[in-house]
Amino acid sequence: ASKSDSMTTEMSANKQLDGAVYFNRSKTRYLESIIKLAKQNGIRLVFFTSPYFYKLNMDYIKPGRIFLDSIASANKISYLDYSDIKMDKEFQNPCNWTDAQHLNENGAGLFSKIVATDFLKSIQDTLNQ
């Protein structure tokens, strides 16, 4: 991780973002089509939201999180939400980020281990039902 990554992460976290993340009807139709196709073919979906740097204003992404959670709940799809991963000190380190919304190679490696563990647990929980 470079010092430049750290500075970019800190600056982008403090920058005011324009508007909230949203899903329009067209994008929602595509997602619903994917869900339908997966169900027809016996494929189990898992939704997830990637982490954001802890200093980012979370109000920006809240509507998208609520939307995904409602679609997941309505369709009995697991939803792993890592958007607010600030409780883990590794993800508070700006050296693990390219900017406030993107992990760098080191941060992605750390996050991949967490996702792999949670996906396996999700699959095991499903098999045990």
MIZA-92022 format. One line per 4 residues: their letters; for each residue x, y, z of C-alpha. Coordinates in pm, 1 decimal. Last residue first. Example, Ala and Ser with C-alpha at 12.3 -4.5 7.8 and 13.67 -1.06 7.14 Angstrom:
BEGIN
sa> 1367.0 -106.0 714.0; 1230.0 -450.0 780.0
***
This chain:
BEGIN
qnlt> -3207.0 -2665.4 717.9; -2851.6 -2799.9 759.6; -2766.2 -2752.7 391.0; -2867.0 -2386.0 409.6
dqis> -2653.9 -2324.5 718.7; -2359.3 -2492.4 548.0; -2396.8 -2267.2 243.7; -2413.0 -1954.5 459.0
klfd> -2111.6 -2069.0 661.7; -1915.0 -2125.4 339.7; -2016.8 -1781.2 214.8; -1914.9 -1622.3 547.6
tavi> -1568.3 -1781.0 542.3; -1509.7 -1688.3 177.4; -1631.3 -1332.4 240.1; -1392.8 -1283.2 533.1
ksfl> -1094.7 -1423.6 341.9; -1179.8 -1208.0 40.0; -1184.8 -897.1 261.0; -823.2 -941.9 367.5
gagn> -709.5 -1001.7 9.1; -914.1 -704.8 -112.8; -746.0 -484.9 148.3; -400.1 -586.7 25.4
enlh> -489.4 -540.3 -340.6; -659.5 -203.5 -283.2; -1011.1 -172.1 -145.0; -1247.0 61.0 -326.1
qadt> -1513.7 297.4 -192.7; -1315.7 542.7 21.4; -1016.7 537.6 -217.3; -744.7 283.6 -305.6
wncp> -789.7 125.5 38.2; -585.0 -99.0 266.8; -340.6 182.6 356.6; -640.5 379.8 486.4
nqfe> -640.6 154.8 795.7; -992.8 138.7 937.7; -1047.3 -185.5 744.1; -778.2 -367.7 940.4
kdmk> -936.8 -241.4 1263.3; -1253.6 -447.5 1205.0; -1552.8 -267.3 1356.2; -1551.6 -38.9 1054.8
idsy> -1717.0 -304.2 836.3; -2021.1 -90.5 756.7; -2076.1 -184.1 393.3; -2018.9 -552.1 464.7
dlys> -2379.4 -658.4 411.1; -2422.6 -1030.2 342.9; -2768.3 -1088.8 197.9; -2900.6 -1444.8 178.7
ikna> -3189.3 -1479.8 -64.4; -3539.2 -1571.0 54.3; -3699.0 -1380.7 -237.1; -3879.5 -1110.6 -38.6
sais> -3589.1 -1091.7 206.4; -3331.4 -1045.8 -70.1; -3538.6 -779.9 -247.0; -3588.6 -593.7 83.7
dlfi> -3220.3 -619.4 181.1; -3109.6 -502.1 -161.7; -3334.6 -193.5 -140.7; -3233.5 -109.9 216.2
rgpk> -2864.5 -132.7 124.1; -2917.9 83.4 -183.9; -3104.2 346.8 20.1; -2825.9 348.5 286.1
iydm> -2539.9 413.3 42.0; -2504.3 791.2 75.1; -2626.6 798.3 434.1; -2307.7 604.5 515.1
nlky> -2095.5 921.2 500.4; -1749.8 773.9 439.3; -1516.1 774.1 740.2; -1533.0 394.7 779.8
fyps> -1404.7 317.6 431.2; -1675.4 126.8 247.3; -1719.5 -248.9 246.0; -1876.5 -450.3 -35.5
tffv> -2247.4 -524.0 -38.6; -2353.6 -883.7 -75.8; -2625.8 -1085.7 -239.7; -2624.9 -1466.5 -229.8
lrig> -2807.4 -1664.9 -495.6; -2894.1 -2035.4 -488.8; -2924.1 -2190.1 -833.7; -3202.7 -2443.4 -886.2
nqka> -3240.1 -2357.1 -1255.3; -3581.8 -2193.8 -1236.9; -3479.2 -2015.5 -915.7; -3167.0 -1872.0 -1081.7
lkii> -3367.5 -1753.5 -1383.0; -3622.6 -1581.3 -1158.2; -3352.0 -1408.8 -953.1; -3170.0 -1295.4 -1267.8
sely> -3494.8 -1160.1 -1412.0; -3567.5 -973.8 -1086.0; -3221.7 -813.5 -1103.6; -3279.8 -706.4 -1461.9
rtks> -3621.9 -566.6 -1372.0; -3468.0 -370.2 -1082.5; -3216.2 -212.1 -1318.1; -3501.2 -88.1 -1539.4
rnfy> -3704.9 33.0 -1241.3; -3421.0 252.4 -1113.6; -3188.8 149.6 -835.2; -3042.9 414.5 -608.9
vagd> -2718.2 522.1 -449.6; -2774.6 862.4 -297.9; -2702.2 1199.3 -447.1; -2371.0 1370.3 -515.3
lqkn> -2095.8 1263.1 -277.2; -1941.8 1514.6 -36.9; -1568.2 1451.2 -15.5; -1439.5 1350.1 327.7
asme> -1405.3 982.8 241.0; -1240.6 1077.5 -89.8; -969.8 1277.6 89.7; -888.3 1002.8 342.0
ttms> -874.3 734.0 74.4; -664.0 945.3 -162.6; -416.2 1020.5 117.9; -382.3 654.9 215.6
dsks> -349.8 540.4 -146.2; -74.0 802.5 -202.5; 115.5 670.9 100.5; 127.9 341.5 -84.8
a> 0.0 0.0 0.0
***
